[in-house]
Amino acid sequence: MYDRTFLIRLVKAKMPFGQYEGRYLTSLPVHYLEWFARQGFPSGQLGQQLATMHEIKINGLDDILKPIIRMHRNSGR
Protein backbone atom coordinates (compact mmCIF):
# COMPACT_ATOMS: atom_id res chain seq x y z
CA MET A 1 0.00 0.00 0.00
CA TYR A 2 1.29 3.45 -0.92
CA ASP A 3 1.88 5.91 1.94
CA ARG A 4 0.79 9.35 0.75
CA THR A 5 2.83 11.07 3.46
CA PHE A 6 6.15 9.40 2.61
CA LEU A 7 7.46 12.21 0.38
CA ILE A 8 6.35 14.85 2.86
CA ARG A 9 8.29 13.12 5.63
CA LEU A 10 11.22 12.67 3.22
CA VAL A 11 11.57 16.40 2.48
CA LYS A 12 11.41 17.21 6.20
CA ALA A 13 13.92 14.55 7.27
CA LYS A 14 17.48 15.42 8.25
CA MET A 15 20.52 13.18 8.39
CA PRO A 16 20.83 12.03 12.02
CA PHE A 17 24.52 11.10 11.99
CA GLY A 18 27.80 11.20 10.14
CA GLN A 19 29.54 13.75 7.97
CA TYR A 20 26.26 15.33 6.85
CA GLU A 21 24.48 15.27 10.23
CA GLY A 22 21.73 17.89 10.36
CA ARG A 23 21.42 18.33 6.59
CA TYR A 24 18.15 17.65 4.83
CA LEU A 25 18.20 14.27 3.10
CA THR A 26 17.17 16.05 -0.09
CA SER A 27 20.45 18.00 -0.05
CA LEU A 28 22.78 15.05 0.46
CA PRO A 29 25.34 14.69 -2.34
CA VAL A 30 24.96 11.84 -4.79
CA HIS A 31 28.37 10.37 -3.90
CA TYR A 32 27.21 9.94 -0.28
CA LEU A 33 24.01 8.21 -1.37
CA GLU A 34 26.02 6.02 -3.75
CA TRP A 35 28.26 5.00 -0.84
CA PHE A 36 25.17 3.87 1.10
CA ALA A 37 23.93 2.00 -1.97
CA ARG A 38 27.22 0.07 -2.10
CA GLN A 39 27.50 -0.51 1.67
CA GLY A 40 23.83 -1.06 2.37
CA PHE A 41 21.19 1.39 3.49
CA PRO A 42 20.26 1.43 7.19
CA SER A 43 17.14 -0.46 8.16
CA GLY A 44 13.83 1.22 8.82
CA GLN A 45 12.45 4.54 7.68
CA LEU A 46 15.84 6.25 7.30
CA GLY A 47 17.05 3.51 4.97
CA GLN A 48 13.89 3.78 2.87
CA GLN A 49 14.30 7.54 2.68
CA LEU A 50 17.98 7.34 1.71
CA ALA A 51 17.26 4.69 -0.92
CA THR A 52 14.47 6.85 -2.33
CA MET A 53 16.72 9.91 -2.46
CA HIS A 54 19.37 7.81 -4.22
CA GLU A 55 16.87 6.77 -6.90
CA ILE A 56 15.54 10.32 -7.29
CA LYS A 57 19.02 11.83 -7.67
CA ILE A 58 20.56 9.21 -9.97
CA ASN A 59 17.55 9.51 -12.26
CA GLY A 60 17.61 13.32 -12.30
CA LEU A 61 14.19 13.66 -10.69
CA ASP A 62 15.07 16.25 -8.02
CA ASP A 63 12.52 18.68 -9.47
CA ILE A 64 9.59 16.49 -8.37
CA LEU A 65 10.43 17.34 -4.75
CA LYS A 66 10.52 21.14 -5.17
CA PRO A 67 6.76 21.76 -4.82
CA ILE A 68 6.58 19.40 -1.84
CA ILE A 69 9.50 21.21 -0.19
CA ARG A 70 7.85 24.60 -0.79
CA MET A 71 4.54 23.42 0.58
CA HIS A 72 5.65 21.40 3.60
CA ARG A 73 9.11 22.33 4.82
CA ASN A 74 8.97 24.74 7.75
CA SER A 75 5.23 25.17 7.28
CA GLY A 76 4.27 23.20 10.36
CA ARG A 77 2.12 20.86 8.28
Rosetta constraint file for C-alpha pairs under 8 A:
AtomPair CA 5 CA 9 HARMONIC 6.22 0.50
AtomPair CA 6 CA 10 HARMONIC 6.06 0.50
AtomPair CA 7 CA 11 HARMONIC 6.23 0.50
AtomPair CA 7 CA 65 HARMONIC 7.84 0.50
AtomPair CA 7 CA 68 HARMONIC 7.57 0.50
AtomPair CA 8 CA 12 HARMONIC 6.51 0.50
AtomPair CA 8 CA 68 HARMONIC 6.55 0.50
AtomPair CA 8 CA 69 HARMONIC 7.73 0.50
AtomPair CA 8 CA 72 HARMONIC 6.63 0.50
AtomPair CA 9 CA 13 HARMONIC 6.04 0.50
AtomPair CA 10 CA 25 HARMONIC 7.17 0.50
AtomPair CA 10 CA 26 HARMONIC 7.61 0.50
AtomPair CA 10 CA 49 HARMONIC 6.01 0.50
AtomPair CA 11 CA 24 HARMONIC 7.11 0.50
AtomPair CA 11 CA 25 HARMONIC 6.99 0.50
AtomPair CA 11 CA 26 HARMONIC 6.18 0.50
AtomPair CA 11 CA 65 HARMONIC 7.38 0.50
AtomPair CA 11 CA 68 HARMONIC 7.25 0.50
AtomPair CA 11 CA 69 HARMONIC 5.88 0.50
AtomPair CA 11 CA 72 HARMONIC 7.83 0.50
AtomPair CA 11 CA 73 HARMONIC 6.83 0.50
AtomPair CA 12 CA 24 HARMONIC 6.90 0.50
AtomPair CA 12 CA 69 HARMONIC 7.78 0.50
AtomPair CA 12 CA 72 HARMONIC 7.58 0.50
AtomPair CA 12 CA 73 HARMONIC 5.77 0.50
AtomPair CA 13 CA 24 HARMONIC 5.78 0.50
AtomPair CA 13 CA 25 HARMONIC 5.98 0.50
AtomPair CA 14 CA 21 HARMONIC 7.28 0.50
AtomPair CA 14 CA 22 HARMONIC 5.36 0.50
AtomPair CA 14 CA 23 HARMONIC 5.18 0.50
AtomPair CA 14 CA 24 HARMONIC 4.14 0.50
AtomPair CA 14 CA 25 HARMONIC 5.33 0.50
AtomPair CA 15 CA 20 HARMONIC 6.32 0.50
AtomPair CA 15 CA 21 HARMONIC 4.84 0.50
AtomPair CA 15 CA 22 HARMONIC 5.25 0.50
AtomPair CA 15 CA 23 HARMONIC 5.53 0.50
AtomPair CA 15 CA 24 HARMONIC 6.19 0.50
AtomPair CA 15 CA 25 HARMONIC 5.88 0.50
AtomPair CA 16 CA 21 HARMONIC 5.20 0.50
AtomPair CA 16 CA 22 HARMONIC 6.16 0.50
AtomPair CA 17 CA 21 HARMONIC 4.53 0.50
AtomPair CA 17 CA 22 HARMONIC 7.53 0.50
AtomPair CA 20 CA 28 HARMONIC 7.28 0.50
AtomPair CA 23 CA 27 HARMONIC 6.72 0.50
AtomPair CA 23 CA 28 HARMONIC 7.09 0.50
AtomPair CA 24 CA 28 HARMONIC 6.88 0.50
AtomPair CA 25 CA 49 HARMONIC 7.79 0.50
AtomPair CA 25 CA 50 HARMONIC 7.07 0.50
AtomPair CA 25 CA 53 HARMONIC 7.22 0.50
AtomPair CA 26 CA 53 HARMONIC 6.60 0.50
AtomPair CA 28 CA 32 HARMONIC 6.79 0.50
AtomPair CA 28 CA 33 HARMONIC 7.18 0.50
AtomPair CA 29 CA 33 HARMONIC 6.69 0.50
AtomPair CA 30 CA 34 HARMONIC 6.01 0.50
AtomPair CA 30 CA 54 HARMONIC 6.91 0.50
AtomPair CA 30 CA 57 HARMONIC 6.60 0.50
AtomPair CA 30 CA 58 HARMONIC 7.29 0.50
AtomPair CA 31 CA 35 HARMONIC 6.18 0.50
AtomPair CA 32 CA 36 HARMONIC 6.55 0.50
AtomPair CA 33 CA 37 HARMONIC 6.23 0.50
AtomPair CA 33 CA 50 HARMONIC 6.82 0.50
AtomPair CA 33 CA 51 HARMONIC 7.62 0.50
AtomPair CA 33 CA 53 HARMONIC 7.56 0.50
AtomPair CA 33 CA 54 HARMONIC 5.45 0.50
AtomPair CA 34 CA 38 HARMONIC 6.29 0.50
AtomPair CA 34 CA 54 HARMONIC 6.90 0.50
AtomPair CA 35 CA 39 HARMONIC 6.10 0.50
AtomPair CA 36 CA 40 HARMONIC 5.27 0.50
AtomPair CA 36 CA 41 HARMONIC 5.27 0.50
AtomPair CA 37 CA 41 HARMONIC 6.15 0.50
AtomPair CA 37 CA 51 HARMONIC 7.26 0.50
AtomPair CA 37 CA 54 HARMONIC 7.71 0.50
AtomPair CA 41 CA 47 HARMONIC 4.88 0.50
AtomPair CA 41 CA 48 HARMONIC 7.70 0.50
AtomPair CA 41 CA 50 HARMONIC 6.99 0.50
AtomPair CA 41 CA 51 HARMONIC 6.77 0.50
AtomPair CA 42 CA 46 HARMONIC 6.54 0.50
AtomPair CA 42 CA 47 HARMONIC 4.42 0.50
AtomPair CA 43 CA 47 HARMONIC 5.09 0.50
AtomPair CA 43 CA 48 HARMONIC 7.51 0.50
AtomPair CA 44 CA 48 HARMONIC 6.47 0.50
AtomPair CA 45 CA 49 HARMONIC 6.12 0.50
AtomPair CA 46 CA 50 HARMONIC 6.08 0.50
AtomPair CA 47 CA 51 HARMONIC 6.02 0.50
AtomPair CA 48 CA 52 HARMONIC 6.07 0.50
AtomPair CA 49 CA 53 HARMONIC 6.16 0.50
AtomPair CA 50 CA 54 HARMONIC 6.11 0.50
AtomPair CA 51 CA 55 HARMONIC 6.34 0.50
AtomPair CA 52 CA 56 HARMONIC 6.14 0.50
AtomPair CA 53 CA 57 HARMONIC 6.00 0.50
AtomPair CA 54 CA 58 HARMONIC 6.03 0.50
AtomPair CA 55 CA 59 HARMONIC 6.06 0.50
AtomPair CA 56 CA 60 HARMONIC 6.20 0.50
AtomPair CA 56 CA 61 HARMONIC 4.96 0.50
AtomPair CA 56 CA 62 HARMONIC 5.99 0.50
AtomPair CA 57 CA 61 HARMONIC 5.98 0.50
AtomPair CA 57 CA 62 HARMONIC 5.94 0.50
AtomPair CA 61 CA 65 HARMONIC 7.94 0.50
AtomPair CA 62 CA 66 HARMONIC 7.26 0.50
AtomPair CA 64 CA 68 HARMONIC 7.75 0.50
AtomPair CA 65 CA 69 HARMONIC 6.05 0.50
AtomPair CA 66 CA 70 HARMONIC 6.19 0.50
AtomPair CA 67 CA 71 HARMONIC 6.08 0.50
AtomPair CA 68 CA 72 HARMONIC 5.87 0.50
AtomPair CA 68 CA 73 HARMONIC 7.71 0.50
AtomPair CA 69 CA 73 HARMONIC 5.16 0.50
AtomPair CA 71 CA 75 HARMONIC 6.95 0.50
AtomPair CA 72 CA 76 HARMONIC 7.14 0.50
AtomPair CA 72 CA 77 HARMONIC 5.90 0.50
AtomPair CA 73 CA 77 HARMONIC 7.94 0.50
